[in-house]
Amino acid sequence: MSRVRVYMACSFDGYVAGPEDDLSWLEVERPDAPPADPGALGFEAFIADVGALLMGRRTHDVVKGLGLWMYGERPVLVATRRPLEPAAPSVRPVEGSIEAMVEEARRAAAGGDVYVDGADLVRQALDAGLVDELTLTFVPVLLGGGVSLFGGLTRRQDLEITAHHRYAQGMVQLTARPR
């Protein structure tokens, strides 16, 4: 069965975006930067196992505004109740409970993994016990506010760290699974 996975960068204090969806703090890829620890899970390796994405509406709109579509032709299901102007032909709206949306994403993934993206959806999936793995890359910056990845969880989440890697730029990547 496919896995439900999370892959996100966040600030050291747990924000995935700064105030007003600011992502300028993510500009860590510099041409002169040394390569990452060879064992770290890069986005290309992660996305290769993904059959479909379940993405929050806010995340879709922010990514669409960047003008950069990194998901190829994979199905992208956007959780929304409002009319959606898709960022790509493979994007479609979905709504319902987190369980129903994850199940729909599993069907769309056709055996591949489901990538849950967007802080609110990640929290909902964690609270529902649906997440199999989280890969978080912590950027050494404190934002002090913005879009919190874990603020608002409704229950305690015990995790087992399965991998950790340090990037030369000072970032640290942790992979964990809920116990």
ROVOPA-131981 format. One record per residue (C-alpha): residue in one letter; x, y, z; residue number from 1. Coordinates in nm, 4 decimals, decimal comma. Example, Ala and Ser with C-alpha at 12.3 -4.5 7.8 and 13.67 -1.06 7.14 Angstrom:
BEGIN
{res:A | x:1,2300 | y:-0,4500 | z:0,7800 | n:1}
{res:S | x:1,3670 | y:-0,1060 | z:0,7140 | n:2}
//
This chain:
BEGIN
{res:M | x:0,0000 | y:0,0000 | z:0,0000 | n:1}
{res:S | x:0,1198 | y:0,3505 | z:-0,0720 | n:2}
{res:R | x:0,2639 | y:0,5654 | z:0,2042 | n:3}
{res:V | x:0,1359 | y:0,9052 | z:0,3126 | n:4}
{res:R | x:0,4392 | y:1,1299 | z:0,3365 | n:5}
{res:V | x:0,5284 | y:1,4864 | z:0,4255 | n:6}
{res:Y | x:0,8323 | y:1,6683 | z:0,2837 | n:7}
{res:M | x:0,8799 | y:2,0263 | z:0,3965 | n:8}
{res:A | x:1,1338 | y:2,2891 | z:0,4874 | n:9}
{res:C | x:1,0685 | y:2,4869 | z:0,8004 | n:10}
{res:S | x:1,2367 | y:2,7472 | z:1,0123 | n:11}
{res:F | x:1,4069 | y:2,6409 | z:1,3326 | n:12}
{res:D | x:1,0985 | y:2,7619 | z:1,5226 | n:13}
{res:G | x:0,8633 | y:2,5516 | z:1,3096 | n:14}
{res:Y | x:0,7212 | y:2,7894 | z:1,0503 | n:15}
{res:V | x:0,6798 | y:2,6880 | z:0,6865 | n:16}
{res:A | x:0,6222 | y:3,0464 | z:0,5743 | n:17}
{res:G | x:0,6817 | y:3,3804 | z:0,7350 | n:18}
{res:P | x:0,4207 | y:3,6535 | z:0,7793 | n:19}
{res:E | x:0,2197 | y:3,7175 | z:0,4610 | n:20}
{res:D | x:0,3431 | y:3,3821 | z:0,3189 | n:21}
{res:D | x:0,7014 | y:3,5139 | z:0,2958 | n:22}
{res:L | x:0,9371 | y:3,2453 | z:0,1612 | n:23}
{res:S | x:1,2470 | y:3,4628 | z:0,1155 | n:24}
{res:W | x:1,4172 | y:3,2826 | z:0,4058 | n:25}
{res:L | x:1,4230 | y:2,9650 | z:0,1932 | n:26}
{res:E | x:1,6796 | y:3,1094 | z:-0,0460 | n:27}
{res:V | x:1,9468 | y:2,8724 | z:0,0796 | n:28}
{res:E | x:2,0525 | y:2,7224 | z:-0,2533 | n:29}
{res:R | x:2,3562 | y:2,9188 | z:-0,3634 | n:30}
{res:P | x:2,5786 | y:2,8239 | z:-0,6574 | n:31}
{res:D | x:2,8829 | y:2,8282 | z:-0,4276 | n:32}
{res:A | x:2,7186 | y:2,6177 | z:-0,1539 | n:33}
{res:P | x:2,8733 | y:2,2763 | z:-0,0883 | n:34}
{res:P | x:2,6536 | y:1,9756 | z:-0,1706 | n:35}
{res:A | x:2,4297 | y:1,8193 | z:0,0893 | n:36}
{res:D | x:2,5226 | y:1,5154 | z:0,2937 | n:37}
{res:P | x:2,5020 | y:1,2338 | z:0,0349 | n:38}
{res:G | x:2,2464 | y:1,0482 | z:0,2470 | n:39}
{res:A | x:2,0026 | y:1,3391 | z:0,2660 | n:40}
{res:L | x:1,6745 | y:1,2968 | z:0,0828 | n:41}
{res:G | x:1,6574 | y:1,5533 | z:-0,1946 | n:42}
{res:F | x:1,3290 | y:1,6604 | z:-0,3454 | n:43}
{res:E | x:1,3945 | y:1,4781 | z:-0,6746 | n:44}
{res:A | x:1,4470 | y:1,1457 | z:-0,4940 | n:45}
{res:F | x:1,1404 | y:1,2071 | z:-0,2771 | n:46}
{res:I | x:0,9073 | y:1,3050 | z:-0,5604 | n:47}
{res:A | x:1,0141 | y:1,0039 | z:-0,7694 | n:48}
{res:D | x:0,8089 | y:0,7796 | z:-0,5353 | n:49}
{res:V | x:0,5074 | y:1,0109 | z:-0,5281 | n:50}
{res:G | x:0,2040 | y:0,9153 | z:-0,7337 | n:51}
{res:A | x:-0,0204 | y:1,2037 | z:-0,6261 | n:52}
{res:L | x:-0,0267 | y:1,5093 | z:-0,4024 | n:53}
{res:L | x:-0,2883 | y:1,6314 | z:-0,1610 | n:54}
{res:M | x:-0,2220 | y:2,0021 | z:-0,1289 | n:55}
{res:G | x:-0,3835 | y:2,2777 | z:0,0711 | n:56}
{res:R | x:-0,5456 | y:2,5635 | z:-0,1175 | n:57}
{res:R | x:-0,3174 | y:2,8271 | z:0,0349 | n:58}
{res:T | x:-0,0108 | y:2,6209 | z:-0,0612 | n:59}
{res:H | x:-0,1414 | y:2,5798 | z:-0,4166 | n:60}
{res:D | x:-0,1971 | y:2,9524 | z:-0,4520 | n:61}
{res:V | x:0,1484 | y:3,0406 | z:-0,3123 | n:62}
{res:V | x:0,3259 | y:2,7846 | z:-0,5346 | n:63}
{res:K | x:0,1237 | y:2,8998 | z:-0,8361 | n:64}
{res:G | x:0,2284 | y:3,2580 | z:-0,7613 | n:65}
{res:L | x:0,5948 | y:3,1554 | z:-0,7721 | n:66}
{res:G | x:0,5527 | y:3,0537 | z:-1,1357 | n:67}
{res:L | x:0,7421 | y:2,7307 | z:-1,0723 | n:68}
{res:W | x:0,5600 | y:2,3964 | z:-1,0966 | n:69}
{res:M | x:0,7763 | y:2,1191 | z:-0,9464 | n:70}
{res:Y | x:0,5298 | y:1,8313 | z:-0,9551 | n:71}
{res:G | x:0,5342 | y:1,7326 | z:-1,3199 | n:72}
{res:E | x:0,2165 | y:1,5722 | z:-1,4486 | n:73}
{res:R | x:0,1317 | y:1,3934 | z:-1,1240 | n:74}
{res:P | x:-0,2253 | y:1,4367 | z:-1,0068 | n:75}
{res:V | x:-0,2486 | y:1,7210 | z:-0,7566 | n:76}
{res:L | x:-0,5653 | y:1,7278 | z:-0,5484 | n:77}
{res:V | x:-0,6232 | y:2,0676 | z:-0,3884 | n:78}
{res:A | x:-0,8370 | y:2,0789 | z:-0,0747 | n:79}
{res:T | x:-1,0746 | y:2,3675 | z:-0,1301 | n:80}
{res:R | x:-1,4395 | y:2,4670 | z:-0,1195 | n:81}
{res:R | x:-1,3884 | y:2,7703 | z:-0,3439 | n:82}
{res:P | x:-1,3623 | y:2,7785 | z:-0,7227 | n:83}
{res:L | x:-1,0105 | y:2,6838 | z:-0,8268 | n:84}
{res:E | x:-0,8034 | y:2,8169 | z:-1,1128 | n:85}
{res:P | x:-0,5546 | y:2,5276 | z:-1,1408 | n:86}
{res:A | x:-0,1826 | y:2,5925 | z:-1,1690 | n:87}
{res:A | x:-0,1483 | y:2,2981 | z:-1,4118 | n:88}
{res:P | x:-0,3740 | y:2,0610 | z:-1,6079 | n:89}
{res:S | x:-0,3102 | y:1,7834 | z:-1,3523 | n:90}
{res:V | x:-0,4635 | y:1,9910 | z:-1,0694 | n:91}
{res:R | x:-0,8210 | y:1,9402 | z:-0,9500 | n:92}
{res:P | x:-1,0204 | y:2,0398 | z:-0,6422 | n:93}
{res:V | x:-1,1289 | y:1,7974 | z:-0,3689 | n:94}
{res:E | x:-1,3203 | y:1,8416 | z:-0,0484 | n:95}
{res:G | x:-1,4395 | y:1,6384 | z:0,2445 | n:96}
{res:S | x:-1,2850 | y:1,4904 | z:0,5556 | n:97}
{res:I | x:-0,9095 | y:1,4426 | z:0,5671 | n:98}
{res:E | x:-0,9690 | y:1,0669 | z:0,5573 | n:99}
{res:A | x:-1,1788 | y:1,0938 | z:0,2412 | n:100}
{res:M | x:-0,9324 | y:1,3272 | z:0,0704 | n:101}
{res:V | x:-0,6335 | y:1,1040 | z:0,1532 | n:102}
{res:E | x:-0,8242 | y:0,8023 | z:0,0218 | n:103}
{res:E | x:-0,9020 | y:0,9883 | z:-0,3005 | n:104}
{res:A | x:-0,5340 | y:1,0848 | z:-0,3298 | n:105}
{res:R | x:-0,4348 | y:0,7187 | z:-0,2780 | n:106}
{res:R | x:-0,6589 | y:0,6190 | z:-0,5684 | n:107}
{res:A | x:-0,5104 | y:0,8938 | z:-0,7847 | n:108}
{res:A | x:-0,1580 | y:0,7814 | z:-0,6844 | n:109}
{res:A | x:-0,2220 | y:0,4374 | z:-0,8387 | n:110}
{res:G | x:0,0146 | y:0,2605 | z:-0,5992 | n:111}
{res:G | x:0,2590 | y:0,5475 | z:-0,5584 | n:112}
{res:D | x:0,3019 | y:0,7453 | z:-0,2392 | n:113}
{res:V | x:0,0771 | y:1,0352 | z:-0,1417 | n:114}
{res:Y | x:0,2546 | y:1,3628 | z:-0,0659 | n:115}
{res:V | x:0,0577 | y:1,5804 | z:0,1770 | n:116}
{res:D | x:0,1625 | y:1,9434 | z:0,1436 | n:117}
{res:G | x:0,0382 | y:2,2433 | z:0,3376 | n:118}
{res:A | x:0,0594 | y:2,3033 | z:0,7119 | n:119}
{res:D | x:-0,3130 | y:2,2730 | z:0,7834 | n:120}
{res:L | x:-0,3496 | y:1,9475 | z:0,5886 | n:121}
{res:V | x:-0,0356 | y:1,8051 | z:0,7496 | n:122}
{res:R | x:-0,1789 | y:1,8784 | z:1,0964 | n:123}
{res:Q | x:-0,5132 | y:1,7227 | z:1,0020 | n:124}
{res:A | x:-0,3441 | y:1,4113 | z:0,8618 | n:125}
{res:L | x:-0,1234 | y:1,3780 | z:1,1711 | n:126}
{res:D | x:-0,4199 | y:1,4170 | z:1,4066 | n:127}
{res:A | x:-0,6092 | y:1,1510 | z:1,2073 | n:128}
{res:G | x:-0,3142 | y:0,9103 | z:1,2276 | n:129}
{res:L | x:-0,2719 | y:0,9027 | z:0,8493 | n:130}
{res:V | x:0,0922 | y:1,0137 | z:0,8101 | n:131}
{res:D | x:0,3488 | y:0,7370 | z:0,7623 | n:132}
{res:E | x:0,6611 | y:0,9534 | z:0,7308 | n:133}
{res:L | x:0,7760 | y:1,3130 | z:0,7729 | n:134}
{res:T | x:1,0934 | y:1,4528 | z:0,6168 | n:135}
{res:L | x:1,1608 | y:1,8004 | z:0,7509 | n:136}
{res:T | x:1,4554 | y:2,0185 | z:0,6606 | n:137}
{res:F | x:1,5168 | y:2,2777 | z:0,9300 | n:138}
{res:V | x:1,6645 | y:2,6047 | z:0,8059 | n:139}
{res:P | x:1,8755 | y:2,7895 | z:1,0660 | n:140}
{res:V | x:1,6530 | y:3,0942 | z:1,0952 | n:141}
{res:L | x:1,3992 | y:3,2032 | z:1,3568 | n:142}
{res:L | x:1,0954 | y:3,3691 | z:1,2004 | n:143}
{res:G | x:0,8943 | y:3,4326 | z:1,5166 | n:144}
{res:G | x:0,5657 | y:3,4164 | z:1,3264 | n:145}
{res:G | x:0,3936 | y:3,3116 | z:1,0091 | n:146}
{res:V | x:0,2440 | y:2,9774 | z:0,9082 | n:147}
{res:S | x:0,3136 | y:2,7265 | z:1,1856 | n:148}
{res:L | x:0,3641 | y:2,3662 | z:1,0819 | n:149}
{res:F | x:0,2614 | y:2,2116 | z:1,4124 | n:150}
{res:G | x:0,0691 | y:2,4844 | z:1,5955 | n:151}
{res:G | x:-0,2866 | y:2,3640 | z:1,6399 | n:152}
{res:L | x:-0,2290 | y:1,9896 | z:1,6585 | n:153}
{res:T | x:-0,5081 | y:1,8457 | z:1,8702 | n:154}
{res:R | x:-0,3148 | y:1,5555 | z:2,0154 | n:155}
{res:R | x:0,0350 | y:1,4577 | z:2,1166 | n:156}
{res:Q | x:0,2474 | y:1,3067 | z:1,8401 | n:157}
{res:D | x:0,5245 | y:1,0668 | z:1,9420 | n:158}
{res:L | x:0,7820 | y:1,0261 | z:1,6660 | n:159}
{res:E | x:1,0709 | y:0,7949 | z:1,5918 | n:160}
{res:I | x:1,3629 | y:0,9603 | z:1,4116 | n:161}
{res:T | x:1,4709 | y:0,7264 | z:1,1306 | n:162}
{res:A | x:1,7360 | y:0,9446 | z:0,9631 | n:163}
{res:H | x:1,9194 | y:1,2726 | z:1,0149 | n:164}
{res:H | x:2,1546 | y:1,4639 | z:0,7899 | n:165}
{res:R | x:2,3379 | y:1,7921 | z:0,8112 | n:166}
{res:Y | x:2,3796 | y:2,0188 | z:0,5118 | n:167}
{res:A | x:2,6905 | y:2,2299 | z:0,4701 | n:168}
{res:Q | x:2,4676 | y:2,5402 | z:0,4656 | n:169}
{res:G | x:2,3708 | y:2,4671 | z:0,8280 | n:170}
{res:M | x:2,0390 | y:2,3037 | z:0,7525 | n:171}
{res:V | x:1,9446 | y:1,9792 | z:0,9257 | n:172}
{res:Q | x:1,7114 | y:1,7227 | z:0,7743 | n:173}
{res:L | x:1,5177 | y:1,4825 | z:0,9964 | n:174}
{res:T | x:1,3077 | y:1,1934 | z:0,8787 | n:175}
{res:A | x:1,0626 | y:1,0516 | z:1,1296 | n:176}
{res:R | x:0,7620 | y:0,8291 | z:1,1497 | n:177}
{res:P | x:0,4787 | y:0,8438 | z:1,3993 | n:178}
{res:R | x:0,4934 | y:0,5697 | z:1,6623 | n:179}
//
